[in-house]
């Protein structure tokens, strides 16, 4: 089942290994996507098995779907990001793009791929716990990793000045972005999306209609990126929060995530008819599966938020240390300037207290000693 996919991905791996540019990699990626769409058997594109059949051990690693609407944008984003990194590093060798940012961005794209193309996607409408894992990957893993990649900063660095002034900066300074990026708005949108999708007819419809399901994924990813943008704060934004406010921003999101998880976990009956009526002969019961989903949201969410808060506090401490060093340097420079001015003032006062006479001698200076009278011998 995985052999056709491996054979199709071989040209892409060869292109990457041979050091081809991002343009060549992009071309190969699109070509692979087109060939896969035409020639890969539909059994592979549909995961190769019915979602009501329990997964085989090999399926956990080898059962992958290929949706061009997911795979091609991810490949293009990866190629574009690497192309931009290469150009920025070449133009600014003294200030290259940090490699941790590159790793974070590519890891975020990989998290999206895993959430939407792996065996997780196969069972997201079969098991609520798997569906919850998908949502956690999109909102709490992929979104912060993409924000850590600082794509807006990279775009500003690689863009030409004219393009930056005419297109990028006007968008960043627009009223719409200013409203959406306002921390209170982004925090509220994230919480509203999480509660609204889980406790509204939208969730049930997403289990029955693939288009609604795809829109739900896009909604989760968008809300996640909007929430983590000001929290990570590596990219420029219309509103910038200091470290203490960022820590509070994250801390306040944690209890609402916990309350939502507990509401799902403590429900006395299945919340969604789709999962309750499947009648699976394997796996947990619908209620146990629902509790597993709530527990997953609770534990993973708390771990992610606590980790993020710790990182923000650590960044706050480093910032305070740098500010302390800067303040000490400024104080030392100011003190040195004061000493210079004190010396200059002392010299000026000394000159004012010892005025110079008309013949150029200082008043009050001791007169030169008188020469002794000549002796008789000296007159000879």
N, C-alpha and C positions, 0 to 999 in steps of 0.2 A: 504493500500500500504506500510506503514511503519512498520506494525506489524511483517512481516517476518524478516525484517532487525533487529528490536529490539530483537526478540527472538534469532537470531544468535549472536548478540553482547552480550547477557546476560552472557555466559561463560567467555568472556573476562573481563567484569566488575567485575564478582565474583573473578576472578584470581587477579585482581588489588586490590580489596577491602580486600582480605584475606592476602595480604602481600607476595604473592609468589615472588620468584626471577625473574629476567629478563629472565632467560632461560625458566622457566615455562610459563611466559607471552608470550614469543616468540612462544613456541609450540602451545599454545592456539590460538594465532593470526593466525598462518599458518593453523591450523585445521579449524578455522572459515572461513578463506578465501577459503579453498578447498570445504567445505560444501556449502558455498554460491554459488560457481561457478557451483556446480552440481545440487543443489536443489532449489535455489531461482528462482522463475519464471522469464522468460526473460523479462516480462513486468516491473519487478522491476529493473533489470539490465539496462534496457534502459530508466529509469526514469519513466516508467509507463504511458507515454503519448507522443503524437506526438509533435515534437518541433514547429509545425505550429499552435498549439492550444494554446490560451492564458493560462497562469498558474492560477490555483486556489489559493486562499489565503493560504490554507494549504500546497500547493506545495513549497512555499517559505522556509518552515522549514523542511518539511518531504520528499521532493522529492530528493532522493539521488541515485546515481548510485553506482555500485560496479565493478570497474575495477581492477582485481588482480595485473596488472602491476603497478598500482598506490598505491593501498591500502596496499599490502604486503610489498613493500619497505618502505613505511612510518611507518608501524607498527614495522618493524625490526629496522629501524633507531631509533625510539623512545625507543624500548626495549634496544638496544645496548647503547644508550646515558645514560639511567637511570642505567644500569648495571655498566657503567664506573664511573658514579657519585658515586654510592654506594661504589665501590672499592676504589676510590680515597679518599672519606670521611673516610673510615675505616682505610686506610693506613696513612692518614695525618689528624688526627682529629683537629690539631691546624690550618690547612690551608685547610678547605673544599672548595668544588666548590661553588661559590656564587649562591644563590638560584635565583637571578634575571637572571643569565645566563641559568639556567635550564628552567625557565618560558619562556624566550625569544626563546630558541630553540624549545620547544614543541609548542609554539604559531606559529613559522614559519612553522612547519610541518602541523599544523592545517590550516594555510592559504593556503598551497598547496592543502590540502584535499578539502577545500571549493572551491578553484578555479577550480579544476579538477573533482570533484565528486558531487557537489551540483547541485541545479537547474541552476546555472550559466553555467555549462557545457552543460546542455540541450538546452539552447538558444544561445550558442555562435556562431552558424552558422545561426541564425535567426535574431538576432539584433546585429548591430555593437557595440552599447553601452555596451551590455553585454560582447561581445568579448573583448572590451577595458578594462572593469572591471577585466576580467580574466588576462589580461596582466599586469595591475597595481598591482594586488595581487601577481603575480609571481616576478615582477622586483622591486617593491617599498615597498612591505610589507613582503613577505616571505623571500626574499634575505637578507635584513638588519637584520631581526630577527634571522635568522640562523647564520649570522656573529656575532651577539651579544651573541650567545650561545657559542662562542669560541670552536668549536669542535676540531680544530687542537691542541690547548693547552690541552684539555682534553685527546686526543689520546696520546699525548706525555707523559702526567702524568701517564696514566694507563698502557702504554706499558712497557714491560720488557726492560732493558738496551740493551740487545743484539738485540732484534727486532727493537728497536729505532735506533740503530746505523746502522744496516744492511739494513733497508727498509725505514723507515719514513724520517730520515734526508737526505739520498741520494736523495729522491724524492723532498724534499723541496729545496735542494741545486742544483737540476738539472738545466741545461741550459734552458729547455723548460719552467719550472715553473718560472725561473728567467725572461724570456722574457715576458710571459703572465702576470706575477704579476707586471711588471714595470708600474708605475702609468699612464704614457702617453699611453701605450698600452691598459691597462684595461679601461681607460676612452674612448679611441677611439673605442674599440671593442663594448662597451655598446652603444655609440651613433650610430655606424654603424649598429648594429643589430636593433635598434629602427627605424632608417630611412629606412634601406634596406628591412626590412620585411613589412613595411607599404606602401612603394612605389616601389614595385617590383612584378612580377608575383607570387612570393612565397605566398603572402597573399591570393590571389585568389585561388591558388591550395590547400592551407590548408583548405579552406572552402569546397572543394569538395572531398579531399582525407584524410581520417582519419590518415593514417600513416604520411603524411606531417604535419598534424595538431599536432600530438604528437611530431614530431621532432621540430616543432616551439616552443612548450611549453618547451621542453628541452633546446632549444637555448636561450629562454628568461631567464630561471632560471640560466643557466650557466653564461650568460653574466652578470646577476644581481649579482650573487655570486662573480664573478671576479671583478666587479666594487666596491662592498661594502667591500670586504676583506681589502684593504688598507685604506679605509675610516674609518671603525670601529676600525681597528688596535688593536684588542684584541688578535689576533693570531699572532704568529711569521710569518714573510714574508721576502722574499729576499730583499725587499726594504721597508724602514720604513720612512714615512713622518712625519716631525714635525707638531705640531698643526696648525700653520698658513698655511702651505702648504695644509694640509688636508681640512681646511676651504675653501681655494681657489679651490681645486680639486672639492669639492661639489658645490661651487658657480658657477663655469664655466659649470657644467652639467645642471644647472637649465635653463639658457636661451635656450640651444639647445632643451631641452624638451618642453619649452614653444613655440619655433618656430615650432616644429613638431606638437604640438597640434593646434596651430593657422593655420598651413597649412591644417590640416584636417578640422578644424572648418569653415574656410573661403572658402572652395571649393564650387564652384557654382553648382556642379552636383555630384551625388553619385560616389564615387571612385571605388566601387566594384560591378560588375554586379550581383553577387549572391544576395546581399541585395536589389538591385534595382529591380530585376525581381521576387521576391517572391510574390508580390502582396498581402500582409497581409491585412486582414479586420480589424485588431486591432493593437494597438500600434501606435507609431509615424510614420510619413512618412519616406522613406529612407533618405531624405536630413536632416530632423530634427533629426533622429536617429544618423546620422553621426555627426551633430553639437553637439549633446549630448555626443557622444564619445570623440570628441575633447575637449569639456569643461571638461569632467571628467579627461582626461589626464592632462590638464592644471592645474586645481585646486588641484587635489590630488598630482600631481607631485610637484607643488610649495610648498604645505604644508609639504610634506615629506622632501624636500630638505632644506627648511627653518628650520624645526625642527632639522634636522641633523646638520646644520651649527650652530644653537644655542647650541646644545649639545657639539659640538666640541669646540666652543669658551668657554663654561663653563668649559670643561675639561682643556682647555688651561689655564684659570685663576686659577683653582685649582692646576695645575702643577706649575705655576709660584709662587703660595703661598708656596707650598711645597719646591720649589727650594730656595725661599727667606729664609724660616726657616732653610733649610740645610746650606745655605751660612752664615746665622747669627751664627749658631752653629759652623761651621768651623772657622769663624772669632773669635768667643769667645775662642775656643780652641787654635787658633794661638796666640791670645793676652795673654792668660794664659801662654803659652809656652814662649812667649817673656819675660813676667814678671819673670818667673823662671830663665831664662838665665840672665836677668839683675841683679837679686839678686846674682846669682853665680858669675857674673863678678865683681860686687861691692865688694864681699867678697874677691875675688882673688886680686883685686887692693889694697885693704886694707892691705892684707898680704904682697904684694910686696912693699908697701910704708913703712912698719914697719918690716925691716929684723931682724931676730933673731941672737943674739950674740953667741959667742962660749960657754959661760956658761949657755945658754938656756934662757937668759933674752932678752927681746926686746930692741933694741937700741933706745935711746931717752926716755926710760921709767924713771920716777922719781926714784932716789936712795932711799933706805930705810933710815929712820931717824936715826941719830947717837944716841946711848944710852948715857944718862948723866953720868958725871964722878962720881965715887963712893964717898959717904960721909963718914966721919969718923965713924959714927954710923953703917954704913952698913958693915964695915970691922970687926966689932966685932962678 
